[in-house]
C-alpha cells in the first residue's frame, strides 16, 4: 500500500477536497495528514515541518506539500524523486527535506498529468493531488522533463560562539515554543548545560528538559535545533517573536544556574 502525506496552509475544508481527488484515482492509498495549519503562505515554516516529519516515513512515501503564494503565476509544479517523493510548487518548499535524504532529481509536472481544468487558485486540488495519486498507482515520473534550475531554499544565517548565539526563527509550534535555525550540534559545542544566556534583557538557562527551568529556557529540541521556551507558558508571546525574526543571545559561562 502506498502512502501519501499532505502538508498545507489550507486549514479545514480544502484538504478534504484533495483527499477526494486522490482516493478517486487510487482508492487503496493510505493518506496521512502532517498539518494543515502552517501559517498562511509561510514557506519557511512549511519547509521546517516537512524536513522534521518526512524522514520518519518509509522509503517511497509520497509527500504532497502546498504552501504556495505563487499559485496561478509562472512558478512551476514539480516532483522530486529520491529516497522519497515530493510533490509541490517550485518555490523552495520541498528542497530541504529532499536534500536531507541524499541525492535527488527534480522534474517538472506536465499539464496532461493534472485535472482537465486547472484553477488559478487551487493547484493542490487540480495539479498536486492527482499527480501524487497517479504516482502512487505506479506512473513512471522519469518520463517527466528534468530541471536543474529549481528554486533553492535555506533557513537563513546563524552562528554560535562561546560569547553569543544568533539565528532566525523558523517555526513556532502550538505551545508557543520558538524554534530557531541554529543547529543543536553547534550550540552544544559552544555552551554547556546550566549556562545562562541573555535574550532581550532576560537571563535564561540552557537546560535538557522543560522541567529543569522555573520559567524561560533554551534547549536543543527533538528537532535538533535551538528552541526558546517558557515552562507552562508561551515563549513567542512573551518575547514577541515571529517566524523570520532574528534572535541574538549573549552567553556568560561564569553565570551558571544550579539545579
N, C-alpha and C positions, 0 to 999 in steps of 0.2 A: 504494500500500500504506500503510495506517495504521500508526502507531507508538504502542504503549502502553509506558510505563515503569512500573517498580514500585520503591517505596521503603518499607521496613517495618523494624520491630524484631523480626521473627519468627525470625531465624536460618535454620536449614535446615528442610526438610520442608513447612512451611506455604506458602511462596511457590509451590512446585510445584503445590499444590492450586489456588491462584489461577490459575496458568497453564493448568491443565487446563480450568477453567471458561471462561476467556477463549477458548481455542482451540476449545472445543466450540461456542461461539457464532459465532466469527469465525476460521476456520482460516487465513485469509490474513494476519492481522495480524502485525506484527513486534513482539516483546516484548523490551525492554531492561531489565536489572536495574541500577538505580542502586546500591542497597545494601540488604542485609537485616540489617545489623549495627549499626544505630542503637542506642545504649544504651536498654535497655528503658524504655518509657513516657516517653522524654525528648523532648518536643515541641520544645524549643529546638534540640537537635541535629538533629532531623529537618527543621525549618524552614530551618536553615542549609544542610543538604545539598541541599534542594530548590531554594533560591534560587541556590545556586552552580552547580548542574548544569542546571536546566531551560532556562535561556536559551541553551544550546548546541544545543538540538534545533530541528528545523524548525517553522515555524508550523503550528498544528493538531495538534501532538503531544498525546496524552492521557497525563497523569501520574496514576497511582494512588499515593497516599501514605497509609500506615496506621500511625501511631503514635497509639494510641487508648486511653488509660487509662480513658476513659468509656464503653467499649463496653458495650452492654446497658442503658445508662441512658437518660435522656430526651434526650441530645445528638443533634442532627440529622445525618443523612448529607447531604452537599451535593455539587453540581457547580458549578465556577466556569468561566465562559466568557469568554475574552478572546482574545489572540493565540494562546494555547494553552489547553488544557482541563485542569482539575484536579479529581480525584475523591477524596473522603475525608471524614473526620469534621469537624464544625463545632466545632473546638477551637483554631483559630488557625493550625494547621499549614500550611495552604495559602496563607494570606493574603500573607505577604511576597513569595513568588515570583510570585503573580498580580499584586500591586500593582507589582512591579518591571517588569512588561511593559506597563503602561499601564492603560487603562480595562478594567473587567471587570464582569460581572453574576453574582450568586450565586443558585443555585436549590436548592430542597430536593428530594431524591430521593423520589419516591413509592414506596410499598411494592410496587405492581404491576410495577415495573421490576426487582425483586430476585428471588432464588430463591423458590420457593413456600414453603419452610420456612426461617425465619431464626433461626440460633443466637444466643444472647445473648452469646456469647464470640468469634465469628469472622465479623465483618461484612466482613472482607477477602474471604472466600470467597462469602458469601451476598448481599452488597449491592454492594460497590465493584467487584469483578471483573466480575460480569455487566453492571452499568451501563456500565462502561468499554467492554466488548465491544460492547454494543448501540449505543453512540455511535459506535464505530469502523465499525459497519455502516451508519451513516447516520441513526440516530434523531435527531429534532429536539428538543433539550433545551429549546428556547424554550417548549415545551408544559408544562414543569415550573413550579411556583409560585416566583416570585421572592421573595427575602427580603432585607431591609435590615438586620436586627438580628443579623447573623452575628458570631461571636466574633472580636475583633481580636487581634493579637499584635505585639509588638515585641521587640527583642533586649536591652532594658534600657537603663539610663542610662550615659552615658560623657561624658568631657570631656578636653580636651587644652589645655595651655598651655606656655609656654616653660619653666616650672618643673616641671610634673608631667603625668602621663598616668594616667587611671583609667577602667576599664571592667569588663566582666564576661566570663567565659569562656563562649563559645557552642558550642565544638566542640573535641574532641581527636581527632586522626587516629591511624592505626595506628603512626605513628612516634613518637607522644608529643608532637607539636607542638601547642602550646596556642594556639588561635585566639580572639581577643577580639572584642568588638563595636565596637572603636574604628576608625573608617574610616581607611584609609590616607591619604586626602587631608588629613585633619585632622592626622595625625601629621607629614606632610611640611611642613605649614605651620608647625610649631612646633619640630621638632628636625631636625638635619642629620645626614647620614651621617657616621659617625665619632664622634658624640657618645656618651657613656656615660649610661646610666640606672641607677638603683639599685632593685633589686627584692629584697625580703626579705634585705637585707644584702649582696647581691652586686652588683658593678658589671658591667653588661652593655652591649656595644657595639650601636649601631644600624647595621646593615650592609645591603648589597643582595643578597648571596648567602651561602649557608651556609658556603662555603669561606673567607670573609674573617675568620671568627672562630676562636679557638682552642677554645672550648667553648661557653658560654652566649651567646645572641644574641637580639636582637629585629629584626624586619624586617617590611616590608609584603609579604605573600604574594601568590600568584597570584589569590587570592580578594579582594584589595584591603582586607583588614583587618590590623590589627596582630597579629603572631604572635610567640610566645615559643618559642624552640627551643634545642636543645643539639646541637652538631655531633657526630654519631656517638653521640648519647645520647637520653634520654627526658626532655623538659622537664616533663611532667606529673608524673612520679615524682620528679624532682629537687626541684621546688618544691612538691610535694604539692598540686597543683591539680586541681580537678574542675569539670565543667560547672556553671555558676551561681555559681562563686566570684567575688568582687570582687578585681581586681588593681590595685594602686596603685604607680606608678613615679615617682620623682623624677628630674629631669634636671639635669645640671651641664654646661653647654655649654663651660665653661672646662676641663673634664677630658675631653679628646679622646684617642682612640686613634690610633696611627699604623700604617698598613698597610705 
